[in-house]
Amino acid sequence: MPHAIFTNPQIASVGYTEQELKDKKINYAVGKYNYIDTGMGQAIEEKEGFVKILVEKSTGKILGCHIIGHEASTLIHEVIIAIKSGSGTIDNITNSVHIHPSLSEVVQRAANSSI
């Protein structure tokens, strides 16, 4: 069940945490990307925000995503849609064109770093 916490910074999450995957002994990969390493992240000076995506290694299935930072509650929707539509794999994000500069690039770059 996706959820968001409207603090400063915002926190949003969907799916499993790393600890849950470790407990279940699921083989997973982690993709992580910092907001500040994108053009829009630099423009808004978001120094602490990041996106972390958890992906099943053998299938590319998205197992979870955790976002802390500006507009996290909005950015998590791209991952929710990717999980629920099509193949449910990381390809749903990595193969999509993202506007540059935009904050959604941080989601795509986290996804790219998981493969």
N, CA, C and O atoms as a GROMACS GRO file, in nm:
protein
  460
    1MET      N    1   0.085  -0.118   0.000
    1MET     CA    2   0.000   0.000   0.000
    1MET      C    3   0.090   0.124   0.000
    1MET      O    4   0.167   0.144   0.093
    2PRO      N    5   0.080   0.206  -0.102
    2PRO     CA    6   0.161   0.328  -0.105
    2PRO      C    7   0.118   0.424   0.005
    2PRO      O    8   0.002   0.426   0.047
    3HIS      N    9   0.213   0.503   0.050
    3HIS     CA   10   0.180   0.604   0.150
    3HIS      C   11   0.277   0.721   0.141
    3HIS      O   12   0.386   0.710   0.083
    4ALA      N   13   0.236   0.832   0.198
    4ALA     CA   14   0.322   0.952   0.202
    4ALA      C   15   0.306   1.019   0.337
    4ALA      O   16   0.201   1.012   0.400
    5ILE      N   17   0.413   1.082   0.379
    5ILE     CA   18   0.412   1.161   0.502
    5ILE      C   19   0.448   1.304   0.462
    5ILE      O   20   0.553   1.329   0.403
    6PHE      N   21   0.359   1.395   0.495
    6PHE     CA   22   0.373   1.533   0.448
    6PHE      C   23   0.451   1.617   0.548
    6PHE      O   24   0.400   1.714   0.605
    7THR      N   25   0.576   1.577   0.567
    7THR     CA   26   0.669   1.650   0.651
    7THR      C   27   0.761   1.730   0.559
    7THR      O   28   0.741   1.732   0.438
    8ASN      N   29   0.858   1.793   0.616
    8ASN     CA   30   0.959   1.862   0.536
    8ASN      C   31   1.094   1.804   0.573
    8ASN      O   32   1.147   1.837   0.679
    9PRO      N   33   1.152   1.719   0.490
    9PRO     CA   34   1.110   1.681   0.354
    9PRO      C   35   0.997   1.577   0.357
    9PRO      O   36   0.974   1.510   0.457
   10GLN      N   37   0.928   1.567   0.244
   10GLN     CA   38   0.825   1.465   0.230
   10GLN      C   39   0.888   1.327   0.223
   10GLN      O   40   1.004   1.312   0.183
   11ILE      N   41   0.811   1.227   0.264
   11ILE     CA   42   0.853   1.087   0.257
   11ILE      C   43   0.742   1.010   0.188
   11ILE      O   44   0.625   1.026   0.222
   12ALA      N   45   0.778   0.927   0.091
   12ALA     CA   46   0.678   0.845   0.022
   12ALA      C   47   0.737   0.707  -0.001
   12ALA      O   48   0.858   0.691  -0.019
   13SER      N   49   0.650   0.607   0.000
   13SER     CA   50   0.698   0.471  -0.012
   13SER      C   51   0.589   0.381  -0.071
   13SER      O   52   0.470   0.407  -0.057
   14VAL      N   53   0.636   0.275  -0.136
   14VAL     CA   54   0.546   0.171  -0.185
   14VAL      C   55   0.625   0.040  -0.183
   14VAL      O   56   0.745   0.039  -0.213
   15GLY      N   57   0.560  -0.068  -0.149
   15GLY     CA   58   0.623  -0.200  -0.155
   15GLY      C   59   0.710  -0.231  -0.035
   15GLY      O   60   0.697  -0.173   0.072
   16TYR      N   61   0.800  -0.327  -0.059
   16TYR     CA   62   0.886  -0.379   0.047
   16TYR      C   63   0.997  -0.282   0.086
   16TYR      O   64   1.037  -0.196   0.008
   17THR      N   65   1.045  -0.298   0.210
   17THR     CA   66   1.168  -0.232   0.254
   17THR      C   67   1.283  -0.329   0.234
   17THR      O   68   1.260  -0.448   0.211
   18GLU      N   69   1.404  -0.279   0.242
   18GLU     CA   70   1.520  -0.368   0.230
   18GLU      C   71   1.521  -0.474   0.340
   18GLU      O   72   1.554  -0.589   0.315
   19GLN      N   73   1.486  -0.434   0.461
   19GLN     CA   74   1.486  -0.530   0.571
   19GLN      C   75   1.387  -0.644   0.546
   19GLN      O   76   1.417  -0.760   0.574
   20GLU      N   77   1.270  -0.611   0.493
   20GLU     CA   78   1.171  -0.715   0.462
   20GLU      C   79   1.224  -0.811   0.355
   20GLU      O   80   1.202  -0.931   0.365
   21LEU      N   81   1.293  -0.758   0.255
   21LEU     CA   82   1.349  -0.843   0.149
   21LEU      C   83   1.460  -0.932   0.205
   21LEU      O   84   1.470  -1.049   0.167
   22LYS      N   85   1.542  -0.879   0.293
   22LYS     CA   86   1.647  -0.959   0.357
   22LYS      C   87   1.584  -1.070   0.440
   22LYS      O   88   1.629  -1.185   0.435
   23ASP      N   89   1.481  -1.037   0.518
   23ASP     CA   90   1.414  -1.136   0.601
   23ASP      C   91   1.352  -1.248   0.518
   23ASP      O   92   1.351  -1.364   0.561
   24LYS      N   93   1.301  -1.214   0.398
   24LYS     CA   94   1.240  -1.312   0.310
   24LYS      C   95   1.342  -1.382   0.220
   24LYS      O   96   1.307  -1.471   0.142
   25LYS      N   97   1.469  -1.339   0.232
   25LYS     CA   98   1.579  -1.396   0.152
   25LYS      C   99   1.554  -1.383   0.002
   25LYS      O  100   1.583  -1.475  -0.076
   26ILE      N  101   1.502  -1.268  -0.036
   26ILE     CA  102   1.478  -1.238  -0.178
   26ILE      C  103   1.602  -1.171  -0.234
   26ILE      O  104   1.656  -1.078  -0.174
   27ASN      N  105   1.648  -1.218  -0.349
   27ASN     CA  106   1.767  -1.163  -0.415
   27ASN      C  107   1.725  -1.036  -0.489
   27ASN      O  108   1.650  -1.041  -0.587
   28TYR      N  109   1.775  -0.922  -0.442
   28TYR     CA  110   1.732  -0.794  -0.499
   28TYR      C  111   1.851  -0.703  -0.528
   28TYR      O  112   1.960  -0.722  -0.475
   29ALA      N  113   1.825  -0.605  -0.613
   29ALA     CA  114   1.923  -0.500  -0.644
   29ALA      C  115   1.867  -0.368  -0.595
   29ALA      O  116   1.745  -0.350  -0.586
   30VAL      N  117   1.956  -0.276  -0.564
   30VAL     CA  118   1.917  -0.143  -0.517
   30VAL      C  119   1.962  -0.040  -0.620
   30VAL      O  120   2.077  -0.038  -0.663
   31GLY      N  121   1.870   0.046  -0.658
   31GLY     CA  122   1.902   0.162  -0.739
   31GLY      C  123   1.878   0.286  -0.655
   31GLY      O  124   1.770   0.301  -0.598
   32LYS      N  125   1.975   0.373  -0.646
   32LYS     CA  126   1.960   0.493  -0.564
   32LYS      C  127   2.016   0.613  -0.639
   32LYS      O  128   2.119   0.604  -0.706
   33TYR      N  129   1.946   0.725  -0.626
   33TYR     CA  130   1.993   0.846  -0.692
   33TYR      C  131   1.953   0.967  -0.608
   33TYR      O  132   1.842   0.973  -0.554
   34ASN      N  133   2.044   1.061  -0.596
   34ASN     CA  134   2.021   1.183  -0.518
   34ASN      C  135   1.959   1.292  -0.604
   34ASN      O  136   1.996   1.309  -0.720
   35TYR      N  137   1.865   1.364  -0.547
   35TYR     CA  138   1.802   1.476  -0.617
   35TYR      C  139   1.908   1.573  -0.672
   35TYR      O  140   1.900   1.616  -0.786
   36ILE      N  141   2.006   1.606  -0.589
   36ILE     CA  142   2.103   1.711  -0.624
   36ILE      C  143   2.185   1.675  -0.748
   36ILE      O  144   2.247   1.762  -0.809
   37ASP      N  145   2.186   1.549  -0.786
   37ASP     CA  146   2.260   1.505  -0.904
   37ASP      C  147   2.179   1.517  -1.033
   37ASP      O  148   2.220   1.465  -1.137
   38THR      N  149   2.065   1.585  -1.026
   38THR     CA  150   1.985   1.615  -1.145
   38THR      C  151   1.982   1.766  -1.165
   38THR      O  152   2.008   1.842  -1.072
   39GLY      N  153   1.950   1.808  -1.286
   39GLY     CA  154   1.942   1.952  -1.314
   39GLY      C  155   1.839   2.022  -1.228
   39GLY      O  156   1.866   2.129  -1.174
   40MET      N  157   1.720   1.963  -1.214
   40MET     CA  158   1.617   2.027  -1.133
   40MET      C  159   1.652   2.022  -0.985
   40MET      O  160   1.622   2.116  -0.911
   41GLY      N  161   1.714   1.913  -0.941
   41GLY     CA  162   1.758   1.904  -0.802
   41GLY      C  163   1.856   2.015  -0.768
   41GLY      O  164   1.852   2.071  -0.658
   42GLN      N  165   1.944   2.047  -0.862
   42GLN     CA  166   2.038   2.157  -0.841
   42GLN      C  167   1.965   2.291  -0.843
   42GLN      O  168   1.996   2.380  -0.763
   43ALA      N  169   1.868   2.306  -0.933
   43ALA     CA  170   1.795   2.432  -0.944
   43ALA      C  171   1.718   2.464  -0.816
   43ALA      O  172   1.711   2.580  -0.775
   44ILE      N  173   1.660   2.361  -0.753
   44ILE     CA  174   1.584   2.385  -0.630
   44ILE      C  175   1.670   2.365  -0.505
   44ILE      O  176   1.622   2.378  -0.392
   45GLU      N  177   1.797   2.333  -0.526
   45GLU     CA  178   1.895   2.314  -0.418
   45GLU      C  179   1.848   2.208  -0.317
   45GLU      O  180   1.857   2.228  -0.196
   46GLU      N  181   1.801   2.097  -0.369
   46GLU     CA  182   1.755   1.984  -0.286
   46GLU      C  183   1.875   1.894  -0.258
   46GLU      O  184   1.908   1.806  -0.336
   47LYS      N  185   1.941   1.919  -0.144
   47LYS     CA  186   2.067   1.852  -0.111
   47LYS      C  187   2.049   1.719  -0.039
   47LYS      O  188   2.140   1.637  -0.040
   48GLU      N  189   1.935   1.696   0.022
   48GLU     CA  190   1.918   1.576   0.103
   48GLU      C  191   1.827   1.470   0.039
   48GLU      O  192   1.828   1.355   0.082
   49GLY      N  193   1.751   1.507  -0.061
   49GLY     CA  194   1.654   1.415  -0.119
   49GLY      C  195   1.716   1.304  -0.200
   49GLY      O  196   1.823   1.320  -0.260
   50PHE      N  197   1.648   1.189  -0.202
   50PHE     CA  198   1.693   1.076  -0.283
   50PHE      C  199   1.576   0.983  -0.314
   50PHE      O  200   1.471   0.988  -0.249
   51VAL      N  201   1.597   0.899  -0.414
   51VAL     CA  202   1.504   0.793  -0.451
   51VAL      C  203   1.581   0.661  -0.441
   51VAL      O  204   1.693   0.650  -0.489
   52LYS      N  205   1.519   0.562  -0.378
   52LYS     CA  206   1.578   0.428  -0.370
   52LYS      C  207   1.475   0.329  -0.422
   52LYS      O  208   1.363   0.322  -0.372
   53ILE      N  209   1.513   0.251  -0.524
   53ILE     CA  210   1.426   0.151  -0.583
   53ILE      C  211   1.485   0.013  -0.558
   53ILE      O  212   1.605  -0.009  -0.573
   54LEU      N  213   1.398  -0.080  -0.518
   54LEU     CA  214   1.437  -0.218  -0.492
   54LEU      C  215   1.378  -0.306  -0.600
   54LEU      O  216   1.257  -0.303  -0.624
   55VAL      N  217   1.464  -0.385  -0.665
   55VAL     CA  218   1.424  -0.462  -0.784
   55VAL      C  219   1.468  -0.607  -0.768
   55VAL      O  220   1.580  -0.633  -0.726
   56GLU      N  221   1.380  -0.700  -0.803
   56GLU     CA  222   1.418  -0.842  -0.803
   56GLU      C  223   1.522  -0.863  -0.912
   56GLU      O  224   1.499  -0.828  -1.028
   57LYS      N  225   1.637  -0.920  -0.876
   57LYS     CA  226   1.749  -0.933  -0.970
   57LYS      C  227   1.715  -1.018  -1.092
   57LYS      O  228   1.752  -0.983  -1.204
   58SER      N  229   1.647  -1.129  -1.072
   58SER     CA  230   1.626  -1.223  -1.184
   58SER      C  231   1.522  -1.176  -1.284
   58SER      O  232   1.528  -1.212  -1.402
   59THR      N  233   1.425  -1.095  -1.240
   59THR     CA  234   1.314  -1.058  -1.327
   59THR      C  235   1.304  -0.910  -1.358
   59THR      O  236   1.238  -0.871  -1.455
   60GLY      N  237   1.367  -0.827  -1.278
   60GLY     CA  238   1.353  -0.682  -1.294
   60GLY      C  239   1.225  -0.628  -1.234
   60GLY      O  240   1.195  -0.510  -1.248
   61LYS      N  241   1.149  -0.714  -1.165
   61LYS     CA  242   1.023  -0.672  -1.103
   61LYS      C  243   1.052  -0.571  -0.992
   61LYS      O  244   1.141  -0.591  -0.910
   62ILE      N  245   0.976  -0.461  -0.991
   62ILE     CA  246   0.991  -0.359  -0.888
   62ILE      C  247   0.930  -0.413  -0.759
   62ILE      O  248   0.812  -0.449  -0.755
   63LEU      N  249   1.010  -0.419  -0.655
   63LEU     CA  250   0.966  -0.472  -0.526
   63LEU      C  251   0.933  -0.362  -0.426
   63LEU      O  252   0.855  -0.384  -0.333
   64GLY      N  253   0.991  -0.246  -0.444
   64GLY     CA  254   0.966  -0.135  -0.352
   64GLY      C  255   1.036  -0.009  -0.399
   64GLY      O  256   1.128  -0.013  -0.480
   65CYS      N  257   0.990   0.102  -0.345
   65CYS     CA  258   1.053   0.230  -0.374
   65CYS      C  259   1.030   0.322  -0.255
   65CYS      O  260   0.922   0.325  -0.196
   66HIS      N  261   1.134   0.397  -0.221
   66HIS     CA  262   1.129   0.488  -0.107
   66HIS      C  263   1.190   0.620  -0.150
   66HIS      O  264   1.300   0.625  -0.204
   67ILE      N  265   1.116   0.727  -0.126
   67ILE     CA  266   1.158   0.860  -0.170
   67ILE      C  267   1.153   0.955  -0.051
   67ILE      O  268   1.053   0.961   0.021
   68ILE      N  269   1.260   1.028  -0.033
   68ILE     CA  270   1.263   1.135   0.066
   68ILE      C  271   1.307   1.261  -0.006
   68ILE      O  272   1.413   1.264  -0.068
   69GLY      N  273   1.224   1.366   0.001
   69GLY     CA  274   1.260   1.491  -0.063
   69GLY      C  275   1.139   1.565  -0.116
   69GLY      O  276   1.024   1.524  -0.097
   70HIS      N  277   1.168   1.675  -0.181
   70HIS     CA  278   1.067   1.763  -0.239
   70HIS      C  279   0.974   1.684  -0.332
   70HIS      O  280   1.020   1.611  -0.420
   71GLU      N  281   0.842   1.700  -0.312
   71GLU     CA  282   0.740   1.636  -0.396
   71GLU      C  283   0.748   1.483  -0.400
   71GLU      O  284   0.707   1.422  -0.499
   72ALA      N  285   0.800   1.422  -0.295
   72ALA     CA  286   0.806   1.275  -0.289
   72ALA      C  287   0.668   1.212  -0.308
   72ALA      O  288   0.655   1.108  -0.372
   73SER      N  289   0.566   1.276  -0.252
   73SER     CA  290   0.430   1.222  -0.262
   73SER      C  291   0.379   1.222  -0.406
   73SER      O  292   0.291   1.142  -0.439
   74THR      N  293   0.431   1.307  -0.490
   74THR     CA  294   0.395   1.310  -0.632
   74THR      C  295   0.484   1.214  -0.712
   74THR      O  296   0.434   1.141  -0.798
   75LEU      N  297   0.613   1.214  -0.684
   75LEU     CA  298   0.707   1.131  -0.760
   75LEU      C  299   0.680   0.982  -0.744
   75LEU      O  300   0.705   0.905  -0.836
   76ILE      N  301   0.628   0.939  -0.629
   76ILE     CA  302   0.604   0.797  -0.605
   76ILE      C  303   0.500   0.741  -0.702
   76ILE      O  304   0.497   0.620  -0.727
   77HIS      N  305   0.415   0.827  -0.757
   77HIS     CA  306   0.310   0.779  -0.847
   77HIS      C  307   0.365   0.713  -0.973
   77HIS      O  308   0.306   0.618  -1.024
   78GLU      N  309   0.477   0.762  -1.024
   78GLU     CA  310   0.537   0.700  -1.142
   78GLU      C  311   0.572   0.554  -1.112
   78GLU      O  312   0.552   0.467  -1.196
   79VAL      N  313   0.623   0.529  -0.994
   79VAL     CA  314   0.661   0.393  -0.955
   79VAL      C  315   0.536   0.308  -0.931
   79VAL      O  316   0.533   0.191  -0.970
   80ILE      N  317   0.435   0.364  -0.869
   80ILE     CA  318   0.310   0.290  -0.846
   80ILE      C  319   0.251   0.245  -0.979
   80ILE      O  320   0.210   0.130  -0.993
   81ILE      N  321   0.248   0.334  -1.076
   81ILE     CA  322   0.195   0.299  -1.208
   81ILE      C  323   0.281   0.193  -1.275
   81ILE      O  324   0.229   0.100  -1.336
   82ALA      N  325   0.412   0.206  -1.263
   82ALA     CA  326   0.504   0.107  -1.322
   82ALA      C  327   0.483  -0.031  -1.260
   82ALA      O  328   0.493  -0.132  -1.330
   83ILE      N  329   0.455  -0.036  -1.131
   83ILE     CA  330   0.432  -0.164  -1.064
   83ILE      C  331   0.301  -0.227  -1.110
   83ILE      O  332   0.295  -0.347  -1.133
   84LYS      N  333   0.198  -0.146  -1.124
   84LYS     CA  334   0.064  -0.198  -1.152
   84LYS      C  335   0.031  -0.214  -1.299
   84LYS      O  336  -0.065  -0.283  -1.334
   85SER      N  337   0.108  -0.152  -1.387
   85SER     CA  338   0.073  -0.160  -1.529
   85SER      C  339   0.180  -0.237  -1.605
   85SER      O  340   0.293  -0.252  -1.559
   86GLY      N  341   0.144  -0.284  -1.719
   86GLY     CA  342   0.241  -0.352  -1.804
   86GLY      C  343   0.305  -0.470  -1.734
   86GLY      O  344   0.237  -0.551  -1.670
   87SER      N  345   0.436  -0.479  -1.745
   87SER     CA  346   0.510  -0.592  -1.691
   87SER      C  347   0.538  -0.580  -1.542
   87SER      O  348   0.572  -0.680  -1.479
   88GLY      N  349   0.523  -0.460  -1.484
   88GLY     CA  350   0.555  -0.440  -1.343
   88GLY      C  351   0.704  -0.436  -1.316
   88GLY      O  352   0.749  -0.445  -1.202
   89THR      N  353   0.782  -0.424  -1.425
   89THR     CA  354   0.928  -0.427  -1.411
   89THR      C  355   0.988  -0.287  -1.421
   89THR      O  356   0.921  -0.189  -1.455
   90ILE      N  357   1.114  -0.282  -1.390
   90ILE     CA  358   1.190  -0.158  -1.395
   90ILE      C  359   1.194  -0.100  -1.536
   90ILE      O  360   1.214   0.020  -1.554
   91ASP      N  361   1.173  -0.186  -1.637
   91ASP     CA  362   1.172  -0.140  -1.776
   91ASP      C  363   1.062  -0.037  -1.802
   91ASP      O  364   1.077   0.049  -1.889
   92ASN      N  365   0.953  -0.044  -1.727
   92ASN     CA  366   0.845   0.053  -1.743
   92ASN      C  367   0.893   0.195  -1.713
   92ASN      O  368   0.836   0.292  -1.765
   93ILE      N  369   0.996   0.208  -1.631
   93ILE     CA  370   1.051   0.340  -1.599
   93ILE      C  371   1.172   0.371  -1.687
   93ILE      O  372   1.182   0.481  -1.742
   94THR      N  373   1.262   0.276  -1.699
   94THR     CA  374   1.388   0.303  -1.771
   94THR      C  375   1.366   0.329  -1.919
   94THR      O  376   1.443   0.402  -1.981
   95ASN      N  377   1.262   0.270  -1.977
   95ASN     CA  378   1.236   0.287  -2.120
   95ASN      C  379   1.147   0.407  -2.152
   95ASN      O  380   1.114   0.430  -2.268
   96SER      N  381   1.108   0.483  -2.050
   96SER     CA  382   1.024   0.601  -2.070
   96SER      C  383   1.111   0.725  -2.087
   96SER      O  384   1.216   0.738  -2.024
   97VAL      N  385   1.066   0.815  -2.171
   97VAL     CA  386   1.135   0.942  -2.190
   97VAL      C  387   1.090   1.036  -2.078
   97VAL      O  388   0.971   1.051  -2.053
   98HIS      N  389   1.186   1.100  -2.013
   98HIS     CA  390   1.158   1.195  -1.907
   98HIS      C  391   1.202   1.334  -1.952
   98HIS      O  392   1.305   1.350  -2.017
   99ILE      N  393   1.125   1.433  -1.916
   99ILE     CA  394   1.156   1.571  -1.951
   99ILE      C  395   1.280   1.616  -1.876
   99ILE      O  396   1.299   1.582  -1.759
  100HIS      N  397   1.365   1.692  -1.945
  100HIS     CA  398   1.485   1.747  -1.881
  100HIS      C  399   1.483   1.898  -1.893
  100HIS      O  400   1.458   1.951  -2.001
  101PRO      N  401   1.508   1.969  -1.786
  101PRO     CA  402   1.524   1.919  -1.651
  101PRO      C  403   1.388   1.905  -1.583
  101PRO      O  404   1.303   1.993  -1.596
  102SER      N  405   1.370   1.797  -1.512
  102SER     CA  406   1.250   1.779  -1.430
  102SER      C  407   1.287   1.693  -1.310
  102SER      O  408   1.384   1.618  -1.313
  103LEU      N  409   1.209   1.706  -1.208
  103LEU     CA  410   1.237   1.630  -1.086
  103LEU      C  411   1.215   1.481  -1.108
  103LEU      O  412   1.277   1.400  -1.039
  104SER      N  413   1.128   1.444  -1.202
  104SER     CA  414   1.103   1.302  -1.226
  104SER      C  415   1.226   1.229  -1.279
  104SER      O  416   1.231   1.106  -1.276
  105GLU      N  417   1.325   1.302  -1.327
  105GLU     CA  418   1.449   1.238  -1.372
  105GLU      C  419   1.517   1.161  -1.260
  105GLU      O  420   1.586   1.063  -1.287
  106VAL      N  421   1.499   1.204  -1.137
  106VAL     CA  422   1.564   1.134  -1.025
  106VAL      C  423   1.507   0.993  -1.011
  106VAL      O  424   1.580   0.902  -0.972
  107VAL      N  425   1.379   0.974  -1.043
  107VAL     CA  426   1.318   0.841  -1.038
  107VAL      C  427   1.378   0.755  -1.149
  107VAL      O  428   1.418   0.641  -1.125
  108GLN      N  429   1.385   0.808  -1.269
  108GLN     CA  430   1.441   0.733  -1.381
  108GLN      C  431   1.588   0.697  -1.357
  108GLN      O  432   1.630   0.585  -1.388
  109ARG      N  433   1.664   0.788  -1.303
  109ARG     CA  434   1.805   0.760  -1.281
  109ARG      C  435   1.827   0.659  -1.170
  109ARG      O  436   1.921   0.580  -1.176
  110ALA      N  437   1.741   0.660  -1.069
  110ALA     CA  438   1.748   0.556  -0.966
  110ALA      C  439   1.716   0.421  -1.029
  110ALA      O  440   1.782   0.321  -1.000
  111ALA      N  441   1.615   0.419  -1.115
  111ALA     CA  442   1.579   0.295  -1.185
  111ALA      C  443   1.695   0.245  -1.271
  111ALA      O  444   1.727   0.126  -1.271
  112ASN      N  445   1.757   0.336  -1.345
  112ASN     CA  446   1.871   0.299  -1.430
  112ASN      C  447   1.987   0.242  -1.348
  112ASN      O  448   2.058   0.152  -1.394
  113SER      N  449   2.006   0.293  -1.229
  113SER     CA  450   2.119   0.247  -1.147
  113SER      C  451   2.093   0.113  -1.081
  113SER      O  452   2.182   0.056  -1.019
  114SER      N  453   1.970   0.061  -1.094
  114SER     CA  454   1.938  -0.070  -1.034
  114SER      C  455   1.968  -0.186  -1.128
  114SER      O  456   1.968  -0.302  -1.086
  115ILE      N  457   1.993  -0.154  -1.256
  115ILE     CA  458   2.015  -0.263  -1.353
  115ILE      C  459   2.160  -0.276  -1.392
  115ILE      O  460   2.196  -0.362  -1.473
   0.00000   0.00000   0.00000
